[in-house]
Amino acid sequence: MTPMTFIELGPGDTVKATHSVDKGVFSIGTDANCDVRLRGRGISDVHAHVQVVGKNVVIEAVGDKFVVNGRRADRHTLQQGDILDFGTVRLRYQAVSRSRESGVRTGTSGAGLLTSLARFSEALAGTYDVDRLLETMLDTIIEVTQAARGVVSLLIDGTPQVRVSRTAGGKAGSGQLAISDSIVDRVLQTRQPIIVSDALHDREFSMAQSVMDFKICSVLCAPLQTRGELLGVIYLGNDNVVNLFTEEAREVATVFAAQASMVLRNAILINELQLTNQSLTAQIERMNFGSLIGASDSMRDLFRRVDKVAATDISVLITGETGTGKELVANELHRRSPRAKGPFVAINCGAIPENLLESELFGHIRGAFTGAIATREGKFQSANGGTLFLDEIGEMPMPLQVKLLRVLEERRVTRLGEHSPRDIDIRVVAATNRNLGLEVKSQRFREDLYYRLNVVRLELPPLRDRGEDLPLLAKYFLRRFAAEMNVNVHGFTDDALRAMQFHQWPGNIRELENRIKKALVFADRGEINAADLELAEIQAGHIEALVEAKESFAASYVRKVLGINGGNRAQTAKVLGVDVRTIYRYLEREKDGDELD
């Protein structure tokens, strides 16, 4: 009977334990009487029975189903290399044939091979250095198969290239490498291991130029592949002995190669990730401006303007949609100014009730009002010698606008309940997501205060208009949050990148940050896809023509402004600068069932 082995896998597909069985019927579970006893969560006492039926090995669930190669099942005919999940325990099925000949040339017994495999897996798990990993693999397989030498070729852009060569005794290979390209090509094409007992007299390979040139005798060549991905081949040979390798040697080499391939793929991914991180870091360093990141023309123009105005002491008004990073720009203005050693004080004028905002800005003395149990300085005094950032200045009530204007003109502030003003030395930077020009016309914002604040205006572009900055920012946030949350996610799928480019990002950079954070929590792969970001997947074949896209955006924008104006079509047309019939046209399209996206 063919002995069977279930290899218990740990993190990174390393070998934790091996379970060998030589019976026609046996059980798998947590019970002490099970032939393959497992320890973990979600596993029944007797979870499954295994039975040899003719040439097949059939596994059948007793109670709960098991998972085989990623799919739930209650019955399955086992194949070499099948991955089985029982609760939290993962097994790989491996059938190891006994040699039909008494003259087996592998230098290790069956139990010894399993011990060697376990040690081999442990050694592989200790490094992510690809060359060292391959050397360890070659030394071990050369020893157990009694080959004279070995070579590992990895596929680079679809072409096999020798990465490591070793000889018996753990020495690095040197000199001319006696390798048959024809044999390697055959294994790469078929993805099956091959034994050539006497290459010089083999019907298929004897006329190959490499075989004739190097006088090749015994060859064993096996693919390095994992989960359907071909990484390369391992090539073992001896130029002096014919019929060196047996079927058992091929199976042993296949088992070792399969185990090494999984670790090798992880090592390659980690090396690629390190290179990607280094490249991304260098790219960000080239494209950042202090705490700001961007390479688009609009951002480069913003950086130039910030650099010029920072050295002055004039007031700056920063405008832009919510979430575009207005406070970051204000902070950068302060950091590059002569006031950089002074305080940077920020206050959100729209987040504080009107009855408290005056006290927050100007301060108060004890007893100035109910609840004023102690004297407290306001933000103006706290920012003395530095910069005061007034965020969402458009939300400030009109009565306070008058007092703010007086402070800016006199550069003196009087605390509530106090009569003597105090001198202040500050620079004021304000920000808003409103159109203050329209607010002035609507008499919701003082014109004199508007011109006092709007000496220099910095307009922040929305994320949807920043083109090449979007993927750069996404990768930056992914790397940053993945490290903070300690999750192993290293990139985005093509569908995610495509979906991000087509999303309108109404919440701008703040929305991008939040979507990536959420995606990192729920992503169950090494890459984030469009579904993880909760974005609609955009297929290349479904991209709208430019004319249709413009119409879709215009319709969406009309609907949005109409909502702001309470459904008043005439006012909406006036604000948008179009004839009112244009508004009716878009409304008629919506009524007829056309999408207004």
Secondary structure by P-SEA (a helix, b strand, c coil): cbbbbbbbbcccccccbbbbbccccccccccccccccccccccccccccccccccbbbbbbccbbbbcccccccccccccbbbbbcccbbbbbbbbbccccccccccccaaaaaaaaaaaaaaaaacccaaaaaaaaaaaaaaaaccccbbbbbbcccccccccccccccccccccccccaaaaaaaaaacbbbbbccccccccccccaaaaaacccbbbbbbbccccccccbbbbbcccccccccaaaaaaaaaaaaaaaaaaaaaaaaaaaaaaaaaaaaaaaaccccccccccaaaaaaaaaaaaaccccbbbbbbbcccccaaaaaaaaaaacccccbbbbbbccccccccccccccccccccccccccbbbbccccccccbbbbbcccccccaaaaaaaaaaaaacccccccccbbbbbbbbbbbbbccaaaaaaaaccccaaaaaaaacbbbbbbcccccccaaaaaaaaaaaaaaaaaccccccccaaaaaaaaaccccccaaaaaaaaaaaaaccccccccccccccccccccccccaaaaaaaaaaaaaaaaaaaacccaaaaaaaacccaaaaaaaaaaaaaccccc
